[in-house]
């Protein structure tokens, strides 16, 4: 399982205004994060990275959406 979350340190609005908002809304329930099967998350991230602005963040927050593995003992599952 993979957790995708809005990276609030990513300041650029380009990605969000270039289709990223709609892409995020399609998988989230209005919260700041979502847990997906690894293959779905990987496919979503690949599509998200094609939109303008994906790489406009600073080194510590390069993308508007951060991802990470979720363990079985994670309380969000």
mmCIF file as gemmi writes it, N, C-alpha and C atoms, coordinates in Angstrom:
data_model
loop_
_atom_site.group_PDB
_atom_site.id
_atom_site.type_symbol
_atom_site.label_atom_id
_atom_site.label_alt_id
_atom_site.label_comp_id
_atom_site.label_asym_id
_atom_site.label_entity_id
_atom_site.label_seq_id
_atom_site.pdbx_PDB_ins_code
_atom_site.Cartn_x
_atom_site.Cartn_y
_atom_site.Cartn_z
_atom_site.occupancy
_atom_site.B_iso_or_equiv
_atom_site.pdbx_formal_charge
_atom_site.auth_seq_id
_atom_site.auth_asym_id
_atom_site.pdbx_PDB_model_num
ATOM 1 N N . UNK Axp A 1 ? 0.837 -1.172 0 1 0 ? 1 A 1
ATOM 2 C CA . UNK Axp A 1 ? 0 0 0 1 0 ? 1 A 1
ATOM 3 C C . UNK Axp A 1 ? 0.893 1.25 0 1 0 ? 1 A 1
ATOM 4 N N . UNK Axp A 2 ? 0.416 2.271 -0.676 1 0 ? 2 A 1
ATOM 5 C CA . UNK Axp A 2 ? 1.152 3.53 -0.793 1 0 ? 2 A 1
ATOM 6 C C . UNK Axp A 2 ? 0.253 4.676 -0.343 1 0 ? 2 A 1
ATOM 7 N N . UNK Axp A 3 ? 0.833 5.556 0.438 1 0 ? 3 A 1
ATOM 8 C CA . UNK Axp A 3 ? 0.107 6.745 0.874 1 0 ? 3 A 1
ATOM 9 C C . UNK Axp A 3 ? 0.555 7.925 0.035 1 0 ? 3 A 1
ATOM 10 N N . UNK Axp A 4 ? -0.401 8.617 -0.564 1 0 ? 4 A 1
ATOM 11 C CA . UNK Axp A 4 ? -0.139 9.848 -1.292 1 0 ? 4 A 1
ATOM 12 C C . UNK Axp A 4 ? -0.702 10.984 -0.454 1 0 ? 4 A 1
ATOM 13 N N . UNK Axp A 5 ? 0.049 12.068 -0.345 1 0 ? 5 A 1
ATOM 14 C CA . UNK Axp A 5 ? -0.385 13.199 0.465 1 0 ? 5 A 1
ATOM 15 C C . UNK Axp A 5 ? 0.037 14.51 -0.177 1 0 ? 5 A 1
ATOM 16 N N . UNK Axp A 6 ? -0.779 15.532 -0.013 1 0 ? 6 A 1
ATOM 17 C CA . UNK Axp A 6 ? -0.433 16.867 -0.478 1 0 ? 6 A 1
ATOM 18 C C . UNK Axp A 6 ? 0.785 17.329 0.308 1 0 ? 6 A 1
ATOM 19 N N . UNK Axp A 7 ? 1.788 17.812 -0.409 1 0 ? 7 A 1
ATOM 20 C CA . UNK Axp A 7 ? 2.963 18.37 0.245 1 0 ? 7 A 1
ATOM 21 C C . UNK Axp A 7 ? 2.754 19.877 0.356 1 0 ? 7 A 1
ATOM 22 N N . UNK Axp A 8 ? 2.399 20.322 1.535 1 0 ? 8 A 1
ATOM 23 C CA . UNK Axp A 8 ? 2.06 21.728 1.749 1 0 ? 8 A 1
ATOM 24 C C . UNK Axp A 8 ? 3.268 22.66 1.667 1 0 ? 8 A 1
ATOM 25 N N . UNK Axp A 9 ? 4.467 22.107 1.605 1 0 ? 9 A 1
ATOM 26 C CA . UNK Axp A 9 ? 5.668 22.935 1.443 1 0 ? 9 A 1
ATOM 27 C C . UNK Axp A 9 ? 5.969 23.216 -0.025 1 0 ? 9 A 1
ATOM 28 N N . UNK Axp A 10 ? 5.24 22.583 -0.92 1 0 ? 10 A 1
ATOM 29 C CA . UNK Axp A 10 ? 5.36 22.815 -2.359 1 0 ? 10 A 1
ATOM 30 C C . UNK Axp A 10 ? 4.526 24.055 -2.681 1 0 ? 10 A 1
ATOM 31 N N . UNK Axp A 11 ? 5.183 25.161 -3.017 1 0 ? 11 A 1
ATOM 32 C CA . UNK Axp A 11 ? 4.493 26.45 -3.114 1 0 ? 11 A 1
ATOM 33 C C . UNK Axp A 11 ? 3.894 26.766 -4.488 1 0 ? 11 A 1
ATOM 34 N N . UNK Axp A 12 ? 4.383 26.169 -5.542 1 0 ? 12 A 1
ATOM 35 C CA . UNK Axp A 12 ? 3.911 26.5 -6.885 1 0 ? 12 A 1
ATOM 36 C C . UNK Axp A 12 ? 2.458 26.056 -7.079 1 0 ? 12 A 1
ATOM 37 N N . UNK Axp A 13 ? 1.682 26.839 -7.794 1 0 ? 13 A 1
ATOM 38 C CA . UNK Axp A 13 ? 0.291 26.506 -8.113 1 0 ? 13 A 1
ATOM 39 C C . UNK Axp A 13 ? 0.148 25.963 -9.536 1 0 ? 13 A 1
ATOM 40 N N . UNK Axp A 14 ? 1.236 25.963 -10.321 1 0 ? 14 A 1
ATOM 41 C CA . UNK Axp A 14 ? 1.163 25.566 -11.731 1 0 ? 14 A 1
ATOM 42 C C . UNK Axp A 14 ? 0.57 24.177 -11.906 1 0 ? 14 A 1
ATOM 43 N N . UNK Axp A 15 ? 1.055 23.207 -11.173 1 0 ? 15 A 1
ATOM 44 C CA . UNK Axp A 15 ? 0.572 21.829 -11.324 1 0 ? 15 A 1
ATOM 45 C C . UNK Axp A 15 ? -0.912 21.746 -11 1 0 ? 15 A 1
ATOM 46 N N . UNK Axp A 16 ? -1.311 22.361 -9.905 1 0 ? 16 A 1
ATOM 47 C CA . UNK Axp A 16 ? -2.721 22.324 -9.494 1 0 ? 16 A 1
ATOM 48 C C . UNK Axp A 16 ? -3.619 22.958 -10.539 1 0 ? 16 A 1
ATOM 49 N N . UNK Axp A 17 ? -3.166 24.04 -11.142 1 0 ? 17 A 1
ATOM 50 C CA . UNK Axp A 17 ? -3.963 24.771 -12.131 1 0 ? 17 A 1
ATOM 51 C C . UNK Axp A 17 ? -3.866 24.169 -13.532 1 0 ? 17 A 1
ATOM 52 N N . UNK Axp A 18 ? -2.979 23.216 -13.737 1 0 ? 18 A 1
ATOM 53 C CA . UNK Axp A 18 ? -2.786 22.584 -15.043 1 0 ? 18 A 1
ATOM 54 C C . UNK Axp A 18 ? -3.402 21.197 -15.112 1 0 ? 18 A 1
ATOM 55 N N . UNK Axp A 19 ? -4.362 20.931 -14.259 1 0 ? 19 A 1
ATOM 56 C CA . UNK Axp A 19 ? -5.039 19.638 -14.26 1 0 ? 19 A 1
ATOM 57 C C . UNK Axp A 19 ? -4.778 18.805 -13.032 1 0 ? 19 A 1
ATOM 58 N N . UNK Axp A 20 ? -3.818 19.204 -12.214 1 0 ? 20 A 1
ATOM 59 C CA . UNK Axp A 20 ? -3.498 18.437 -11.017 1 0 ? 20 A 1
ATOM 60 C C . UNK Axp A 20 ? -4.626 18.397 -9.996 1 0 ? 20 A 1
ATOM 61 N N . UNK Axp A 21 ? -5.354 19.504 -9.865 1 0 ? 21 A 1
ATOM 62 C CA . UNK Axp A 21 ? -6.464 19.53 -8.906 1 0 ? 21 A 1
ATOM 63 C C . UNK Axp A 21 ? -7.511 18.481 -9.264 1 0 ? 21 A 1
ATOM 64 N N . UNK Axp A 22 ? -7.884 18.408 -10.524 1 0 ? 22 A 1
ATOM 65 C CA . UNK Axp A 22 ? -8.853 17.413 -10.968 1 0 ? 22 A 1
ATOM 66 C C . UNK Axp A 22 ? -8.336 15.999 -10.8 1 0 ? 22 A 1
ATOM 67 N N . UNK Axp A 23 ? -7.063 15.802 -11.085 1 0 ? 23 A 1
ATOM 68 C CA . UNK Axp A 23 ? -6.452 14.486 -10.929 1 0 ? 23 A 1
ATOM 69 C C . UNK Axp A 23 ? -6.468 14.064 -9.461 1 0 ? 23 A 1
ATOM 70 N N . UNK Axp A 24 ? -6.121 15.007 -8.562 1 0 ? 24 A 1
ATOM 71 C CA . UNK Axp A 24 ? -6.135 14.711 -7.128 1 0 ? 24 A 1
ATOM 72 C C . UNK Axp A 24 ? -7.562 14.447 -6.641 1 0 ? 24 A 1
ATOM 73 N N . UNK Axp A 25 ? -8.505 15.254 -7.072 1 0 ? 25 A 1
ATOM 74 C CA . UNK Axp A 25 ? -9.895 15.089 -6.648 1 0 ? 25 A 1
ATOM 75 C C . UNK Axp A 25 ? -10.465 13.74 -7.068 1 0 ? 25 A 1
ATOM 76 N N . UNK Axp A 26 ? -9.964 13.195 -8.171 1 0 ? 26 A 1
ATOM 77 C CA . UNK Axp A 26 ? -10.45 11.91 -8.673 1 0 ? 26 A 1
ATOM 78 C C . UNK Axp A 26 ? -10.09 10.739 -7.758 1 0 ? 26 A 1
ATOM 79 N N . UNK Axp A 27 ? -9.032 10.894 -6.945 1 0 ? 27 A 1
ATOM 80 C CA . UNK Axp A 27 ? -8.632 9.778 -6.078 1 0 ? 27 A 1
ATOM 81 C C . UNK Axp A 27 ? -8.811 10.069 -4.594 1 0 ? 27 A 1
ATOM 82 N N . UNK Axp A 28 ? -9.008 11.322 -4.243 1 0 ? 28 A 1
ATOM 83 C CA . UNK Axp A 28 ? -9.103 11.659 -2.82 1 0 ? 28 A 1
ATOM 84 C C . UNK Axp A 28 ? -10.555 11.927 -2.436 1 0 ? 28 A 1
ATOM 85 N N . UNK Axp A 29 ? -10.798 11.925 -1.148 1 0 ? 29 A 1
ATOM 86 C CA . UNK Axp A 29 ? -12.14 12.212 -0.651 1 0 ? 29 A 1
ATOM 87 C C . UNK Axp A 29 ? -12.192 13.596 -0.008 1 0 ? 29 A 1
ATOM 88 N N . UNK Axp A 30 ? -11.328 14.477 -0.478 1 0 ? 30 A 1
ATOM 89 C CA . UNK Axp A 30 ? -11.285 15.825 0.049 1 0 ? 30 A 1
ATOM 90 C C . UNK Axp A 30 ? -10.301 16.002 1.188 1 0 ? 30 A 1
ATOM 91 N N . UNK Axp A 31 ? -9.678 14.925 1.617 1 0 ? 31 A 1
ATOM 92 C CA . UNK Axp A 31 ? -8.683 15.001 2.67 1 0 ? 31 A 1
ATOM 93 C C . UNK Axp A 31 ? -7.312 15.261 2.053 1 0 ? 31 A 1
ATOM 94 N N . UNK Axp A 32 ? -6.318 15.455 2.885 1 0 ? 32 A 1
ATOM 95 C CA . UNK Axp A 32 ? -4.983 15.755 2.405 1 0 ? 32 A 1
ATOM 96 C C . UNK Axp A 32 ? -4.155 14.544 2.034 1 0 ? 32 A 1
ATOM 97 N N . UNK Axp A 33 ? -4.719 13.335 2.228 1 0 ? 33 A 1
ATOM 98 C CA . UNK Axp A 33 ? -3.965 12.127 1.886 1 0 ? 33 A 1
ATOM 99 C C . UNK Axp A 33 ? -4.922 11.007 1.512 1 0 ? 33 A 1
ATOM 100 N N . UNK Axp A 34 ? -4.354 9.999 0.859 1 0 ? 34 A 1
ATOM 101 C CA . UNK Axp A 34 ? -5.129 8.836 0.443 1 0 ? 34 A 1
ATOM 102 C C . UNK Axp A 34 ? -4.191 7.633 0.417 1 0 ? 34 A 1
ATOM 103 N N . UNK Axp A 35 ? -4.711 6.442 0.731 1 0 ? 35 A 1
ATOM 104 C CA . UNK Axp A 35 ? -3.932 5.209 0.684 1 0 ? 35 A 1
ATOM 105 C C . UNK Axp A 35 ? -4.462 4.368 -0.473 1 0 ? 35 A 1
ATOM 106 N N . UNK Axp A 36 ? -3.54 3.947 -1.353 1 0 ? 36 A 1
ATOM 107 C CA . UNK Axp A 36 ? -3.902 3.198 -2.555 1 0 ? 36 A 1
ATOM 108 C C . UNK Axp A 36 ? -3.054 1.946 -2.688 1 0 ? 36 A 1
ATOM 109 N N . UNK Axp A 37 ? -3.539 1.007 -3.476 1 0 ? 37 A 1
ATOM 110 C CA . UNK Axp A 37 ? -2.724 -0.143 -3.855 1 0 ? 37 A 1
ATOM 111 C C . UNK Axp A 37 ? -1.49 0.393 -4.576 1 0 ? 37 A 1
ATOM 112 N N . UNK Axp A 38 ? -0.365 -0.281 -4.414 1 0 ? 38 A 1
ATOM 113 C CA . UNK Axp A 38 ? 0.895 0.19 -4.985 1 0 ? 38 A 1
ATOM 114 C C . UNK Axp A 38 ? 0.817 0.444 -6.492 1 0 ? 38 A 1
ATOM 115 N N . UNK Axp A 39 ? 0.204 -0.472 -7.237 1 0 ? 39 A 1
ATOM 116 C CA . UNK Axp A 39 ? 0.133 -0.318 -8.693 1 0 ? 39 A 1
ATOM 117 C C . UNK Axp A 39 ? -0.71 0.889 -9.099 1 0 ? 39 A 1
ATOM 118 N N . UNK Axp A 40 ? -1.791 1.125 -8.393 1 0 ? 40 A 1
ATOM 119 C CA . UNK Axp A 40 ? -2.641 2.274 -8.694 1 0 ? 40 A 1
ATOM 120 C C . UNK Axp A 40 ? -1.904 3.565 -8.366 1 0 ? 40 A 1
ATOM 121 N N . UNK Axp A 41 ? -1.241 3.599 -7.225 1 0 ? 41 A 1
ATOM 122 C CA . UNK Axp A 41 ? -0.474 4.788 -6.835 1 0 ? 41 A 1
ATOM 123 C C . UNK Axp A 41 ? 0.637 5.067 -7.832 1 0 ? 41 A 1
ATOM 124 N N . UNK Axp A 42 ? 1.341 4.039 -8.25 1 0 ? 42 A 1
ATOM 125 C CA . UNK Axp A 42 ? 2.437 4.202 -9.213 1 0 ? 42 A 1
ATOM 126 C C . UNK Axp A 42 ? 1.904 4.753 -10.54 1 0 ? 42 A 1
ATOM 127 N N . UNK Axp A 43 ? 0.772 4.229 -11.006 1 0 ? 43 A 1
ATOM 128 C CA . UNK Axp A 43 ? 0.162 4.701 -12.24 1 0 ? 43 A 1
ATOM 129 C C . UNK Axp A 43 ? -0.309 6.151 -12.103 1 0 ? 43 A 1
ATOM 130 N N . UNK Axp A 44 ? -0.904 6.476 -10.966 1 0 ? 44 A 1
ATOM 131 C CA . UNK Axp A 44 ? -1.375 7.84 -10.727 1 0 ? 44 A 1
ATOM 132 C C . UNK Axp A 44 ? -0.204 8.814 -10.709 1 0 ? 44 A 1
ATOM 133 N N . UNK Axp A 45 ? 0.865 8.456 -10.014 1 0 ? 45 A 1
ATOM 134 C CA . UNK Axp A 45 ? 2.047 9.317 -9.944 1 0 ? 45 A 1
ATOM 135 C C . UNK Axp A 45 ? 2.671 9.518 -11.323 1 0 ? 45 A 1
ATOM 136 N N . UNK Axp A 46 ? 2.663 8.48 -12.133 1 0 ? 46 A 1
ATOM 137 C CA . UNK Axp A 46 ? 3.208 8.611 -13.488 1 0 ? 46 A 1
ATOM 138 C C . UNK Axp A 46 ? 2.389 9.619 -14.286 1 0 ? 46 A 1
ATOM 139 N N . UNK Axp A 47 ? 1.069 9.53 -14.191 1 0 ? 47 A 1
ATOM 140 C CA . UNK Axp A 47 ? 0.205 10.473 -14.893 1 0 ? 47 A 1
ATOM 141 C C . UNK Axp A 47 ? 0.38 11.888 -14.334 1 0 ? 47 A 1
ATOM 142 N N . UNK Axp A 48 ? 0.458 12.002 -13.02 1 0 ? 48 A 1
ATOM 143 C CA . UNK Axp A 48 ? 0.611 13.31 -12.375 1 0 ? 48 A 1
ATOM 144 C C . UNK Axp A 48 ? 1.914 13.987 -12.785 1 0 ? 48 A 1
ATOM 145 N N . UNK Axp A 49 ? 2.961 13.207 -12.959 1 0 ? 49 A 1
ATOM 146 C CA . UNK Axp A 49 ? 4.267 13.776 -13.295 1 0 ? 49 A 1
ATOM 147 C C . UNK Axp A 49 ? 4.323 14.35 -14.709 1 0 ? 49 A 1
ATOM 148 N N . UNK Axp A 50 ? 3.361 14.026 -15.55 1 0 ? 50 A 1
ATOM 149 C CA . UNK Axp A 50 ? 3.327 14.54 -16.915 1 0 ? 50 A 1
ATOM 150 C C . UNK Axp A 50 ? 2.744 15.944 -16.999 1 0 ? 50 A 1
ATOM 151 N N . UNK Axp A 51 ? 2.064 16.39 -15.948 1 0 ? 51 A 1
ATOM 152 C CA . UNK Axp A 51 ? 1.455 17.721 -15.959 1 0 ? 51 A 1
ATOM 153 C C . UNK Axp A 51 ? 2.504 18.802 -15.708 1 0 ? 51 A 1
ATOM 154 N N . UNK Axp A 52 ? 2.321 19.97 -16.333 1 0 ? 52 A 1
ATOM 155 C CA . UNK Axp A 52 ? 3.251 21.081 -16.096 1 0 ? 52 A 1
ATOM 156 C C . UNK Axp A 52 ? 3.291 21.458 -14.613 1 0 ? 52 A 1
ATOM 157 N N . UNK Axp A 53 ? 4.48 21.747 -14.132 1 0 ? 53 A 1
ATOM 158 C CA . UNK Axp A 53 ? 4.649 22.196 -12.759 1 0 ? 53 A 1
ATOM 159 C C . UNK Axp A 53 ? 5.002 21.12 -11.761 1 0 ? 53 A 1
ATOM 160 N N . UNK Axp A 54 ? 5.004 19.85 -12.176 1 0 ? 54 A 1
ATOM 161 C CA . UNK Axp A 54 ? 5.275 18.749 -11.249 1 0 ? 54 A 1
ATOM 162 C C . UNK Axp A 54 ? 6.618 18.909 -10.535 1 0 ? 54 A 1
ATOM 163 N N . UNK Axp A 55 ? 7.627 19.381 -11.219 1 0 ? 55 A 1
ATOM 164 C CA . UNK Axp A 55 ? 8.977 19.49 -10.66 1 0 ? 55 A 1
ATOM 165 C C . UNK Axp A 55 ? 9.359 20.91 -10.241 1 0 ? 55 A 1
ATOM 166 N N . UNK Axp A 56 ? 8.408 21.759 -9.941 1 0 ? 56 A 1
ATOM 167 C CA . UNK Axp A 56 ? 8.7 23.156 -9.637 1 0 ? 56 A 1
ATOM 168 C C . UNK Axp A 56 ? 9.019 23.44 -8.179 1 0 ? 56 A 1
ATOM 169 N N . UNK Axp A 57 ? 9.012 22.436 -7.337 1 0 ? 57 A 1
ATOM 170 C CA . UNK Axp A 57 ? 9.253 22.678 -5.918 1 0 ? 57 A 1
ATOM 171 C C . UNK Axp A 57 ? 10.722 22.712 -5.557 1 0 ? 57 A 1
ATOM 172 N N . UNK Axp A 58 ? 11.015 23.158 -4.33 1 0 ? 58 A 1
ATOM 173 C CA . UNK Axp A 58 ? 12.397 23.17 -3.851 1 0 ? 58 A 1
ATOM 174 C C . UNK Axp A 58 ? 12.89 21.745 -3.579 1 0 ? 58 A 1
ATOM 175 N N . UNK Axp A 59 ? 14.146 21.614 -3.303 1 0 ? 59 A 1
ATOM 176 C CA . UNK Axp A 59 ? 14.747 20.294 -3.093 1 0 ? 59 A 1
ATOM 177 C C . UNK Axp A 59 ? 14.036 19.492 -1.991 1 0 ? 59 A 1
ATOM 178 N N . UNK Axp A 60 ? 13.601 20.169 -0.932 1 0 ? 60 A 1
ATOM 179 C CA . UNK Axp A 60 ? 12.961 19.468 0.189 1 0 ? 60 A 1
ATOM 180 C C . UNK Axp A 60 ? 11.477 19.156 -0.071 1 0 ? 60 A 1
ATOM 181 N N . UNK Axp A 61 ? 10.899 19.713 -1.125 1 0 ? 61 A 1
ATOM 182 C CA . UNK Axp A 61 ? 9.513 19.444 -1.502 1 0 ? 61 A 1
ATOM 183 C C . UNK Axp A 61 ? 9.385 19.568 -3.018 1 0 ? 61 A 1
ATOM 184 N N . UNK Axp A 62 ? 9.981 18.627 -3.761 1 0 ? 62 A 1
ATOM 185 C CA . UNK Axp A 62 ? 10.067 18.781 -5.215 1 0 ? 62 A 1
ATOM 186 C C . UNK Axp A 62 ? 8.745 18.63 -5.964 1 0 ? 62 A 1
ATOM 187 N N . UNK Axp A 63 ? 7.763 17.938 -5.377 1 0 ? 63 A 1
ATOM 188 C CA . UNK Axp A 63 ? 6.508 17.652 -6.07 1 0 ? 63 A 1
ATOM 189 C C . UNK Axp A 63 ? 5.314 18.043 -5.195 1 0 ? 63 A 1
ATOM 190 N N . UNK Axp A 64 ? 4.168 18.332 -5.81 1 0 ? 64 A 1
ATOM 191 C CA . UNK Axp A 64 ? 2.996 18.727 -5.036 1 0 ? 64 A 1
ATOM 192 C C . UNK Axp A 64 ? 2.396 17.586 -4.21 1 0 ? 64 A 1
ATOM 193 N N . UNK Axp A 65 ? 2.684 16.364 -4.618 1 0 ? 65 A 1
ATOM 194 C CA . UNK Axp A 65 ? 2.182 15.19 -3.908 1 0 ? 65 A 1
ATOM 195 C C . UNK Axp A 65 ? 3.37 14.342 -3.477 1 0 ? 65 A 1
ATOM 196 N N . UNK Axp A 66 ? 3.405 14.02 -2.191 1 0 ? 66 A 1
ATOM 197 C CA . UNK Axp A 66 ? 4.457 13.154 -1.655 1 0 ? 66 A 1
ATOM 198 C C . UNK Axp A 66 ? 3.902 11.735 -1.565 1 0 ? 66 A 1
ATOM 199 N N . UNK Axp A 67 ? 4.784 10.75 -1.63 1 0 ? 67 A 1
ATOM 200 C CA . UNK Axp A 67 ? 4.347 9.355 -1.521 1 0 ? 67 A 1
ATOM 201 C C . UNK Axp A 67 ? 5.246 8.602 -0.564 1 0 ? 67 A 1
ATOM 202 N N . UNK Axp A 68 ? 4.679 7.568 0.028 1 0 ? 68 A 1
ATOM 203 C CA . UNK Axp A 68 ? 5.436 6.737 0.943 1 0 ? 68 A 1
ATOM 204 C C . UNK Axp A 68 ? 4.738 5.415 1.165 1 0 ? 68 A 1
ATOM 205 N N . UNK Axp A 69 ? 5.501 4.415 1.562 1 0 ? 69 A 1
ATOM 206 C CA . UNK Axp A 69 ? 4.942 3.099 1.841 1 0 ? 69 A 1
ATOM 207 C C . UNK Axp A 69 ? 4.16 3.114 3.136 1 0 ? 69 A 1
ATOM 208 N N . UNK Axp A 70 ? 3.123 2.299 3.174 1 0 ? 70 A 1
ATOM 209 C CA . UNK Axp A 70 ? 2.298 2.171 4.368 1 0 ? 70 A 1
ATOM 210 C C . UNK Axp A 70 ? 2.448 0.747 4.866 1 0 ? 70 A 1
ATOM 211 N N . UNK Axp A 71 ? 2.789 0.599 6.143 1 0 ? 71 A 1
ATOM 212 C CA . UNK Axp A 71 ? 2.918 -0.726 6.724 1 0 ? 71 A 1
ATOM 213 C C . UNK Axp A 71 ? 1.569 -1.258 7.178 1 0 ? 71 A 1
ATOM 214 N N . UNK Axp A 72 ? 1.498 -2.57 7.397 1 0 ? 72 A 1
ATOM 215 C CA . UNK Axp A 72 ? 0.25 -3.204 7.825 1 0 ? 72 A 1
ATOM 216 C C . UNK Axp A 72 ? -0.21 -2.703 9.171 1 0 ? 72 A 1
ATOM 217 N N . UNK Axp A 73 ? 0.711 -2.244 10.016 1 0 ? 73 A 1
ATOM 218 C CA . UNK Axp A 73 ? 0.338 -1.768 11.331 1 0 ? 73 A 1
ATOM 219 C C . UNK Axp A 73 ? 0.013 -0.278 11.362 1 0 ? 73 A 1
ATOM 220 N N . UNK Axp A 74 ? -0.018 0.369 10.188 1 0 ? 74 A 1
ATOM 221 C CA . UNK Axp A 74 ? -0.34 1.791 10.116 1 0 ? 74 A 1
ATOM 222 C C . UNK Axp A 74 ? -1.803 1.997 10.492 1 0 ? 74 A 1
ATOM 223 N N . UNK Axp A 75 ? -2.099 2.931 11.364 1 0 ? 75 A 1
ATOM 224 C CA . UNK Axp A 75 ? -3.478 3.151 11.794 1 0 ? 75 A 1
ATOM 225 C C . UNK Axp A 75 ? -4.398 3.697 10.7 1 0 ? 75 A 1
ATOM 226 N N . UNK Axp A 76 ? -3.847 4.169 9.584 1 0 ? 76 A 1
ATOM 227 C CA . UNK Axp A 76 ? -4.688 4.714 8.514 1 0 ? 76 A 1
ATOM 228 C C . UNK Axp A 76 ? -5.284 3.629 7.637 1 0 ? 76 A 1
ATOM 229 N N . UNK Axp A 77 ? -4.899 2.39 7.827 1 0 ? 77 A 1
ATOM 230 C CA . UNK Axp A 77 ? -5.458 1.323 6.994 1 0 ? 77 A 1
ATOM 231 C C . UNK Axp A 77 ? -6.751 0.828 7.542 1 0 ? 77 A 1
